[in-house]
Amino acid sequence: MSSNISTLLGTIGAYALYTVVKALYAHLSSPLRKLPGPPSAHWFYGNTTELIEDQFSGLIERWVQQYGPTFRIHQLLGTYKLLTTDTKAIHHILNNTHIYQKSETMRDHLSRIVGPGILVVENEDHRRQNPAFGVPQVRALTDIFVQKSIELRDIWIKQAARGGGLARVEALSALNKASLDIIGLAGFNYDIRALEADEDTPPDELIEAFNRLCTLQTGMSISRFMRQQFPILRHIPTTADRIAKESQAEMRKIGQSILEERKRQVGEGATFETGRGRDLLSLLVRANTAKDVPASQRLSDEDVVAQVPTFLVAGHETSSTAITWALFALTQNKTAQTELRQELLTVSTDAPTLDELDHLPYLDCVVRETLRLHAPVTDMNRIALKDDVVPLEKPYTDSKGVVCETVHVKKGQLIFIPVTALNHDTTIWGDDAMEFKPERWAQERPISNSIPGIYNHMLTFSGGPRNCMGFRFAVAEIKAFLFTLFRAFEFDLGAPRADIGQRDTGVVIRPMLLSEPEGGSQLPLLMKPVAAQ
């Protein structure tokens, strides 16, 4: 026994020594040594604890102002991470996907929720799993968005009636339920009925498993950071690992059942044109069984089933969070809320088409401004698969006083792209970049052509070949809910503005009450029907 313990301790010690030596070599040989950047805050963690503890304080924005758009920060044991908001550099990084991809630690984090879905895989696997999310598909699904927004509206109208014309609602949880219903129907024709559920309703098995996974991913912590930095620690089983494994197995079982039903429907002739089989999973099944698709390009059942949790994350978390932040922002700008409502009330129907939603200019401005100021996903991480030279729009001066127009990166270099900092950059958006001003989007010329984002020259939905495949789906859903809710209600905050904070769920950034951290993510609102004013 003592011999085995000695061997184990020796192995751990050798691995620790190897890690230290490797980190020291990486530090001494890194081309980033000469870049400007903040001093290390800790000999072991570098700037990591600052980023975890101060991620909502504007820390990165202050660093950008102090050190310029391209600089280095310290990681574990003094290793460096390249941070850049330089638009030319970001364009290079996002478009050269054969060089820059998600790191192993990021893919490991995502795979604990979605398994081997399109959010995790790279290269040929990503191309094979990429379903169609074009305008025709989103147009066909818009009535689902509208129907669920009306269902939520009617629930809130009843609450207001019980409260004498005024109700206090927790908007985030309600929007989460509505968004879950939408992605269930639009994603794989699965009726979750989350909005209809009450305390006596048994929880849906798929969503219960999904929620268990999401609760394991809340925010960043030192323990999670250590597991990311030391892959060997991931082999030590934890309670969270067990729950993740059991939840993923449950989701795979349900997903397989859903897949078999979609296959049967497609086999019986359900098509996009007939209105049957219009869900995204059916589109994927039809594309996968097309006669002109070679066998090497077909997805396995496991690949297709992996899209079920992927749709839940990509089509639910981001949309419900963005709608919630839009509600918050419009409580802080009553002029914008009034102008939006006036435009929406010019429409003669409660059930607009996608084309009708897209022809409401102020609604479009509100959505754009929400997604700029409150991007649900705040950053992107990439790793260099080989040595490269990154071009820069704005040169930097290194520690030797040399002006540099490029950055040399080595294979294995981690790169951090802060989406929020770029979306808030005063040199692009003006001195009022931190204000919610929808009218900034009303001008004919784009505010900036320099940011390589797929949506309105913002990085909210990323850019390049690995952009967010469902951005049209998300924008249409957000518009449908804002259309329905602001035609029906006037909203105010249900808590002091100073009490509204932000919470990193590990997937998106959600609002919370600083006075009730134990309450988790939430946004209380006061609302009254427009007719009652």
C-alpha positions as CSV (number, residue, x, y, z in Angstrom):
1,M,0.0,0.0,0.0
2,S,2.7,2.5,1.0
3,S,4.5,1.7,-2.3
4,N,1.4,2.5,-4.3
5,I,0.9,5.7,-2.4
6,S,4.6,6.7,-3.0
7,T,4.2,5.9,-6.7
8,L,1.0,8.0,-6.9
9,L,2.7,10.9,-5.1
10,G,5.7,10.6,-7.3
11,T,3.6,10.7,-10.4
12,I,1.7,13.8,-9.2
13,G,5.0,15.5,-8.3
14,A,6.5,14.7,-11.7
15,Y,3.4,16.0,-13.4
16,A,3.5,19.2,-11.3
17,L,7.2,19.7,-12.1
18,Y,6.5,19.1,-15.8
19,T,3.7,21.7,-15.7
20,V,5.9,24.3,-14.0
21,V,8.8,23.8,-16.4
22,K,6.5,23.9,-19.4
23,A,4.9,27.1,-18.1
24,L,8.3,28.7,-17.5
25,Y,9.5,27.8,-20.9
26,A,6.3,29.1,-22.5
27,H,6.7,32.4,-20.5
28,L,10.4,32.8,-21.5
29,S,9.9,32.0,-25.2
30,S,6.6,33.7,-25.8
31,P,6.6,36.5,-28.4
32,L,4.0,38.2,-26.2
33,R,6.6,39.1,-23.6
34,K,7.2,42.4,-25.2
35,L,3.6,43.4,-25.5
36,P,2.1,45.9,-23.1
37,G,-0.4,44.7,-20.6
38,P,-1.4,44.8,-16.9
39,P,1.0,43.4,-14.3
40,S,0.3,40.0,-12.9
41,A,-1.9,40.2,-9.8
42,H,-0.8,36.9,-8.4
43,W,2.3,34.7,-8.9
44,F,0.1,31.6,-9.6
45,Y,-3.2,32.8,-11.0
46,G,-1.9,35.8,-12.9
47,N,-4.8,38.1,-13.8
48,T,-7.3,35.3,-13.7
49,T,-8.9,36.1,-10.3
50,E,-9.3,39.7,-11.4
51,L,-11.2,38.6,-14.5
52,I,-13.4,36.3,-12.5
53,E,-14.1,38.8,-9.7
54,D,-14.3,42.0,-11.7
55,Q,-15.7,40.8,-15.0
56,F,-18.7,43.2,-14.8
57,S,-16.8,46.2,-13.5
58,G,-15.5,47.4,-16.9
59,L,-12.0,46.0,-16.1
60,I,-11.3,45.0,-19.7
61,E,-12.5,48.3,-21.1
62,R,-10.2,50.1,-18.7
63,W,-7.3,47.9,-19.8
64,V,-8.1,48.6,-23.4
65,Q,-8.0,52.4,-22.7
66,Q,-4.7,52.0,-20.8
67,Y,-2.8,49.6,-23.0
68,G,-4.5,49.8,-26.4
69,P,-6.6,47.3,-28.3
70,T,-3.9,44.6,-28.3
71,F,-2.1,43.5,-25.2
72,R,-1.3,40.4,-23.1
73,I,-2.6,39.3,-19.8
74,H,-1.1,36.8,-17.3
75,Q,-2.5,33.3,-16.8
76,L,-1.5,30.4,-14.7
77,L,2.2,30.5,-13.6
78,G,2.9,33.5,-15.7
79,T,1.9,32.2,-19.1
80,Y,0.3,34.7,-21.4
81,K,-3.0,35.1,-23.2
82,L,-3.4,37.5,-26.1
83,L,-6.3,39.9,-25.7
84,T,-7.4,42.0,-28.6
85,T,-10.2,44.3,-29.7
86,D,-8.3,45.2,-32.9
87,T,-10.8,44.7,-35.7
88,K,-8.2,43.7,-38.3
89,A,-6.8,41.1,-36.0
90,I,-10.2,39.7,-35.1
91,H,-11.1,39.5,-38.8
92,H,-8.0,37.4,-39.3
93,I,-8.6,35.2,-36.4
94,L,-12.3,34.5,-37.0
95,N,-11.8,33.8,-40.8
96,N,-8.8,31.5,-40.5
97,T,-10.6,28.6,-38.8
98,H,-7.9,26.2,-39.9
99,I,-5.5,28.0,-37.6
100,Y,-7.8,29.3,-34.8
101,Q,-10.3,27.1,-33.1
102,K,-12.0,26.7,-29.7
103,S,-9.5,25.4,-27.2
104,E,-9.7,22.0,-25.7
105,T,-10.9,23.4,-22.3
106,M,-13.7,25.4,-24.0
107,R,-14.8,22.4,-26.0
108,D,-14.7,20.3,-22.8
109,H,-16.8,22.9,-21.0
110,L,-19.4,23.0,-23.8
111,S,-19.5,19.2,-24.3
112,R,-20.6,18.7,-20.7
113,I,-23.9,20.4,-21.7
114,V,-24.4,19.7,-25.4
115,G,-22.3,16.6,-26.0
116,P,-20.6,16.4,-29.5
117,G,-22.9,18.9,-31.1
118,I,-22.2,21.7,-33.6
119,L,-21.1,24.1,-30.9
120,V,-18.2,21.8,-30.0
121,V,-17.0,20.1,-33.2
122,E,-14.6,21.7,-35.7
123,N,-13.5,21.3,-39.3
124,E,-15.3,18.7,-41.4
125,D,-17.5,17.6,-38.5
126,H,-18.8,21.2,-38.2
127,R,-19.6,21.5,-41.9
128,R,-21.5,18.2,-41.9
129,Q,-23.6,19.1,-38.8
130,N,-24.5,22.6,-39.9
131,P,-28.2,22.7,-40.6
132,A,-30.1,25.3,-42.7
133,F,-31.2,28.4,-40.9
134,G,-32.1,30.6,-43.8
135,V,-34.8,33.2,-44.2
136,P,-37.4,30.7,-45.6
137,Q,-37.0,28.4,-42.6
138,V,-37.3,31.3,-40.1
139,R,-40.2,32.7,-41.9
140,A,-42.0,29.4,-41.6
141,L,-41.4,29.3,-37.9
142,T,-42.4,32.9,-37.0
143,D,-45.9,31.9,-36.2
144,I,-44.6,29.7,-33.4
145,F,-42.7,32.7,-32.0
146,V,-45.8,34.9,-32.1
147,Q,-48.2,32.2,-30.7
148,K,-46.0,31.7,-27.6
149,S,-45.5,35.5,-27.1
150,I,-49.3,35.8,-27.1
151,E,-49.6,33.0,-24.7
152,L,-47.3,34.7,-22.3
153,R,-49.1,38.0,-22.8
154,D,-52.4,36.4,-21.9
155,I,-50.9,34.9,-18.7
156,W,-49.6,38.3,-17.7
157,I,-52.9,40.0,-18.5
158,K,-54.6,37.6,-16.0
159,Q,-52.0,38.4,-13.4
160,A,-52.5,42.1,-13.8
161,A,-56.3,41.7,-13.5
162,R,-55.9,39.8,-10.3
163,G,-53.7,42.7,-9.0
164,G,-56.2,45.4,-9.9
165,G,-54.5,46.4,-13.1
166,L,-50.9,46.1,-11.9
167,A,-48.7,43.1,-11.5
168,R,-45.1,42.3,-10.4
169,V,-43.7,39.6,-12.6
170,E,-40.3,37.8,-12.7
171,A,-39.6,38.3,-16.4
172,L,-36.6,36.0,-16.9
173,S,-38.2,32.8,-15.7
174,A,-41.4,33.5,-17.7
175,L,-39.4,34.2,-20.9
176,N,-37.2,31.1,-20.2
177,K,-40.3,29.0,-20.2
178,A,-41.7,30.6,-23.4
179,S,-38.4,30.2,-25.1
180,L,-38.1,26.6,-24.1
181,D,-41.6,26.0,-25.6
182,I,-40.5,27.7,-28.8
183,I,-37.2,25.7,-29.3
184,G,-39.0,22.5,-28.4
185,L,-41.6,23.1,-31.2
186,A,-39.3,24.9,-33.7
187,G,-36.2,22.8,-33.0
188,F,-37.6,19.3,-33.0
189,N,-41.4,19.5,-32.9
190,Y,-41.4,18.5,-29.2
191,D,-44.2,20.0,-27.1
192,I,-42.6,21.0,-23.8
193,R,-45.6,23.1,-22.5
194,A,-43.4,24.9,-20.0
195,L,-45.6,28.0,-19.9
196,E,-48.6,25.9,-19.0
197,A,-46.9,24.0,-16.2
198,D,-47.7,24.8,-12.6
199,E,-46.5,23.4,-9.2
200,D,-48.6,20.3,-9.6
201,T,-47.3,19.6,-13.2
202,P,-44.7,16.9,-13.4
203,P,-41.5,18.3,-14.9
204,D,-40.7,17.4,-18.5
205,E,-37.9,14.8,-18.4
206,L,-35.9,16.4,-21.2
207,I,-36.0,19.8,-19.6
208,E,-35.3,18.5,-16.2
209,A,-32.1,16.8,-17.5
210,F,-31.1,19.9,-19.4
211,N,-31.6,22.2,-16.3
212,R,-29.5,19.8,-14.2
213,L,-26.7,20.2,-16.7
214,C,-27.0,24.0,-16.8
215,T,-26.9,24.3,-13.0
216,L,-23.5,22.6,-13.1
217,Q,-22.1,25.3,-15.4
218,T,-22.7,28.5,-13.4
219,G,-20.0,31.0,-13.7
220,M,-16.2,30.7,-13.3
221,S,-14.5,29.5,-10.1
222,I,-11.0,28.7,-9.1
223,S,-11.8,24.9,-8.9
224,R,-13.2,25.0,-12.5
225,F,-10.2,27.0,-13.6
226,M,-7.9,24.4,-12.1
227,R,-9.7,21.6,-13.9
228,Q,-9.4,23.6,-17.2
229,Q,-5.7,24.2,-16.8
230,F,-4.8,20.7,-15.5
231,P,-6.5,18.1,-17.7
232,I,-5.4,15.3,-15.4
233,L,-7.8,16.7,-12.7
234,R,-10.7,16.0,-15.0
235,H,-10.1,12.3,-14.5
236,I,-10.9,12.6,-10.8
237,P,-14.7,11.9,-10.6
238,T,-16.8,14.5,-8.8
239,T,-20.5,14.7,-7.9
240,A,-20.9,17.2,-10.8
241,D,-19.4,14.7,-13.2
242,R,-21.8,12.0,-12.1
243,I,-24.8,14.3,-12.5
244,A,-23.6,15.5,-15.9
245,K,-23.1,11.9,-17.1
246,E,-26.6,10.8,-15.9
247,S,-28.3,13.9,-17.4
248,Q,-26.6,13.5,-20.8
249,A,-27.6,9.8,-20.9
250,E,-31.2,10.9,-20.2
251,M,-31.1,13.5,-22.9
252,R,-29.6,11.1,-25.4
253,K,-32.4,8.6,-24.7
254,I,-35.1,11.1,-25.2
255,G,-33.3,12.6,-28.2
256,Q,-33.1,9.2,-29.8
257,S,-36.9,8.8,-29.4
258,I,-37.5,12.2,-30.9
259,L,-35.2,11.3,-33.8
260,E,-37.0,8.1,-34.6
261,E,-40.3,9.9,-34.7
262,R,-38.9,12.6,-37.1
263,K,-37.5,9.9,-39.3
264,R,-40.9,8.2,-39.5
265,Q,-42.6,11.5,-40.4
266,V,-40.0,12.3,-43.0
267,G,-40.4,8.8,-44.4
268,E,-44.1,9.4,-44.7
269,G,-43.6,12.5,-46.8
270,A,-43.5,15.4,-44.3
271,T,-41.9,18.3,-46.0
272,F,-41.0,21.9,-45.4
273,E,-43.4,23.0,-48.1
274,T,-46.4,21.1,-46.7
275,G,-45.9,22.7,-43.3
276,R,-45.3,19.4,-41.7
277,G,-41.7,18.6,-40.7
278,R,-40.7,22.3,-40.7
279,D,-38.8,21.9,-37.4
280,L,-35.0,22.2,-37.6
281,L,-34.4,18.5,-36.7
282,S,-36.6,17.4,-39.5
283,L,-34.7,19.6,-41.9
284,L,-31.5,18.0,-40.7
285,V,-33.0,14.5,-41.2
286,R,-34.1,15.3,-44.7
287,A,-30.8,16.8,-45.6
288,N,-29.0,13.8,-44.2
289,T,-31.1,11.3,-46.2
290,A,-31.0,13.2,-49.5
291,K,-29.9,11.0,-52.4
292,D,-27.2,13.4,-53.5
293,V,-25.4,13.3,-50.1
294,P,-22.4,10.9,-50.2
295,A,-22.2,8.4,-47.4
296,S,-19.1,10.1,-46.0
297,Q,-21.1,13.3,-45.5
298,R,-24.0,11.7,-43.7
299,L,-24.5,12.1,-40.0
300,S,-24.7,9.2,-37.6
301,D,-27.8,9.0,-35.3
302,E,-25.5,10.1,-32.5
303,D,-24.5,13.2,-34.4
304,V,-28.1,14.1,-35.1
305,V,-29.2,13.4,-31.5
306,A,-26.4,15.7,-30.3
307,Q,-28.2,18.6,-31.9
308,V,-31.1,18.3,-29.4
309,P,-29.2,19.8,-26.4
310,T,-27.4,22.1,-28.8
311,F,-30.7,23.6,-30.0
312,L,-31.8,23.9,-26.4
313,V,-28.7,25.9,-25.5
314,A,-28.3,28.0,-28.7
315,G,-32.0,28.5,-29.3
316,H,-33.2,29.1,-25.7
317,E,-30.6,30.6,-23.4
318,T,-29.5,33.4,-25.7
319,S,-32.9,34.4,-26.9
320,S,-34.6,34.5,-23.5
321,T,-31.7,36.4,-22.0
322,A,-31.7,39.0,-24.8
323,I,-35.4,39.6,-24.5
324,T,-35.0,40.0,-20.8
325,W,-32.2,42.6,-21.2
326,A,-34.4,44.4,-23.8
327,L,-37.2,44.7,-21.2
328,F,-34.7,46.0,-18.7
329,A,-33.2,48.5,-21.1
330,L,-36.6,49.9,-22.1
331,T,-37.5,50.5,-18.5
332,Q,-34.5,52.7,-18.3
333,N,-35.4,54.7,-21.4
334,K,-39.1,55.5,-21.2
335,T,-39.0,57.7,-24.3
336,A,-37.8,54.8,-26.4
337,Q,-40.4,52.5,-24.8
338,T,-43.2,55.0,-25.8
339,E,-41.8,55.4,-29.3
340,L,-41.6,51.6,-29.7
341,R,-45.2,51.1,-28.6
342,Q,-46.5,53.8,-30.9
343,E,-44.9,52.1,-33.9
344,L,-46.1,48.7,-32.9
345,L,-49.7,49.9,-32.4
346,T,-49.8,51.0,-36.1
347,V,-49.9,47.3,-37.1
348,S,-53.5,46.0,-37.4
349,T,-52.8,42.4,-36.4
350,D,-51.7,40.7,-33.3
351,A,-50.1,38.0,-35.3
352,P,-47.6,39.6,-37.7
353,T,-45.5,37.7,-40.3
354,L,-41.7,37.9,-40.4
355,D,-41.9,40.4,-43.2
356,E,-44.2,42.6,-41.2
357,L,-41.9,42.4,-38.2
358,D,-38.9,43.3,-40.4
359,H,-40.6,46.4,-41.7
360,L,-40.8,48.0,-38.3
361,P,-37.8,50.3,-38.3
362,Y,-37.8,51.4,-34.7
363,L,-38.3,47.8,-33.4
364,D,-35.3,46.8,-35.5
365,C,-33.3,49.7,-33.9
366,V,-34.3,48.5,-30.4
367,V,-33.2,44.9,-31.1
368,R,-29.9,46.0,-32.6
369,E,-29.2,48.3,-29.6
370,T,-30.1,45.6,-27.1
371,L,-27.8,43.1,-28.7
372,R,-25.0,45.7,-28.8
373,L,-25.3,46.9,-25.2
374,H,-26.3,43.6,-23.7
375,A,-24.7,40.8,-25.7
376,P,-25.7,37.6,-24.0
377,V,-22.3,36.0,-24.8
378,T,-19.6,38.3,-23.6
379,D,-16.4,36.9,-25.1
380,M,-14.8,34.3,-27.4
381,N,-11.7,32.2,-26.9
382,R,-9.5,30.7,-29.6
383,I,-6.3,28.7,-29.6
384,A,-3.6,28.8,-32.4
385,L,-3.1,25.4,-34.0
386,K,0.2,26.6,-35.5
387,D,2.6,29.6,-35.5
388,D,1.1,32.6,-37.2
389,V,1.4,36.4,-37.8
390,V,-1.7,38.4,-36.9
391,P,-2.0,41.8,-38.7
392,L,-3.2,44.8,-36.7
393,E,-5.3,47.9,-37.6
394,K,-3.6,49.8,-34.8
395,P,0.1,49.2,-34.1
396,Y,1.4,48.9,-30.6
397,T,4.7,49.9,-29.1
398,D,6.6,47.0,-27.4
399,S,8.7,47.1,-24.3
400,K,11.8,48.0,-26.3
401,G,10.1,51.0,-27.9
402,V,9.6,49.3,-31.3
403,V,6.3,50.1,-33.1
404,C,4.8,46.8,-34.3
405,E,2.1,46.4,-36.9
406,T,1.7,42.6,-36.4
407,V,1.7,40.1,-33.5
408,H,3.5,36.8,-33.7
409,V,1.7,34.0,-32.0
410,K,3.0,30.5,-31.4
411,K,1.2,27.2,-31.7
412,G,-0.9,26.7,-28.6
413,Q,-1.3,30.4,-27.9
414,L,-4.6,31.3,-26.3
415,I,-6.5,34.3,-27.6
416,F,-9.3,36.2,-25.9
417,I,-11.7,38.3,-27.8
418,P,-13.9,40.4,-25.5
419,V,-17.2,40.9,-27.3
420,T,-18.7,43.2,-24.8
421,A,-15.6,45.5,-24.7
422,L,-15.8,45.8,-28.5
423,N,-19.5,46.4,-28.5
424,H,-18.9,49.2,-25.9
425,D,-15.9,50.7,-27.6
426,T,-16.2,54.5,-27.5
427,T,-13.9,54.9,-30.5
428,I,-16.5,53.0,-32.6
429,W,-19.8,53.9,-31.0
430,G,-19.1,57.3,-29.5
431,D,-18.9,58.7,-26.0
432,D,-22.4,57.6,-25.3
433,A,-21.5,53.9,-26.0
434,M,-22.8,52.8,-22.6
435,E,-26.2,54.4,-23.1
436,F,-29.2,52.6,-24.5
437,K,-30.0,54.7,-27.6
438,P,-31.9,52.9,-30.3
439,E,-31.9,56.0,-32.5
440,R,-28.1,55.5,-33.1
441,W,-29.2,52.8,-35.6
442,A,-31.6,55.1,-37.5
443,Q,-29.0,56.6,-39.8
444,E,-28.6,55.3,-43.3
445,R,-24.9,54.6,-43.2
446,P,-23.7,51.8,-40.9
447,I,-22.0,53.0,-37.7
448,S,-18.9,51.0,-38.5
449,N,-17.8,48.6,-41.2
450,S,-14.7,47.5,-39.4
451,I,-16.1,44.9,-37.0
452,P,-16.2,41.5,-38.8
453,G,-19.5,40.4,-37.2
454,I,-22.3,38.7,-39.2
455,Y,-25.0,40.9,-37.7
456,N,-24.9,44.7,-38.1
457,H,-21.1,44.8,-37.7
458,M,-21.2,43.6,-34.1
459,L,-19.6,40.5,-32.6
460,T,-22.8,39.5,-30.7
461,F,-23.3,36.6,-33.1
462,S,-19.6,36.3,-33.9
463,G,-18.3,36.3,-37.5
464,G,-16.4,34.3,-40.1
465,P,-17.2,30.7,-41.0
466,R,-18.0,29.8,-37.4
467,N,-20.6,32.6,-36.9
468,C,-23.8,31.9,-35.0
469,M,-25.9,29.8,-37.4
470,G,-29.2,30.7,-35.7
471,F,-28.9,34.5,-35.6
472,R,-31.9,35.0,-37.9
473,F,-33.9,32.7,-35.7
474,A,-32.9,34.6,-32.5
475,V,-33.6,38.0,-34.0
476,A,-37.1,37.0,-35.3
477,E,-38.0,35.5,-31.9
478,I,-36.8,38.7,-30.0
479,K,-38.9,40.9,-32.4
480,A,-42.0,38.7,-31.9
481,F,-41.9,39.0,-28.1
482,L,-41.2,42.7,-28.1
483,F,-44.0,43.3,-30.6
484,T,-46.5,41.4,-28.5
485,L,-45.5,42.5,-25.0
486,F,-45.0,46.3,-25.6
487,R,-48.3,46.5,-27.5
488,A,-50.0,45.2,-24.4
489,F,-48.0,46.5,-21.4
490,E,-46.1,49.4,-19.9
491,F,-43.1,48.2,-18.0
492,D,-41.1,49.5,-15.0
493,L,-38.4,47.9,-12.9
494,G,-39.7,46.0,-9.9
495,A,-36.5,46.7,-7.9
496,P,-34.1,49.6,-7.5
497,R,-31.8,50.1,-10.5
498,A,-28.8,49.9,-8.2
499,D,-29.9,46.4,-7.1
500,I,-29.8,45.0,-10.7
501,G,-26.5,43.1,-11.2
502,Q,-25.2,40.5,-13.7
503,R,-24.6,36.8,-13.2
504,D,-22.4,34.6,-15.4
505,T,-24.2,31.3,-15.9
506,G,-21.2,29.8,-17.8
507,V,-23.2,30.1,-21.0
508,V,-24.8,33.6,-21.0
509,I,-24.9,36.7,-18.8
510,R,-28.2,37.1,-17.0
511,P,-29.6,39.8,-14.6
512,M,-29.8,39.2,-10.9
513,L,-30.6,41.1,-7.7
514,L,-27.5,42.0,-5.8
515,S,-29.5,41.9,-2.6
516,E,-30.7,38.3,-3.3
517,P,-27.8,36.4,-4.8
518,E,-29.3,33.2,-3.5
519,G,-32.3,33.8,-5.7
520,G,-30.2,33.2,-8.8
521,S,-30.9,34.9,-12.1
522,Q,-34.0,37.1,-12.2
523,L,-35.5,40.4,-13.3
524,P,-38.6,41.6,-11.4
525,L,-40.7,44.0,-13.4
526,L,-43.9,46.0,-12.7
527,M,-46.3,46.0,-15.6
528,K,-49.8,47.3,-16.3
529,P,-51.9,46.8,-19.4
530,V,-51.7,49.7,-21.9
531,A,-55.5,49.9,-21.9
532,A,-55.5,50.6,-18.2
533,Q,-53.5,53.7,-18.4
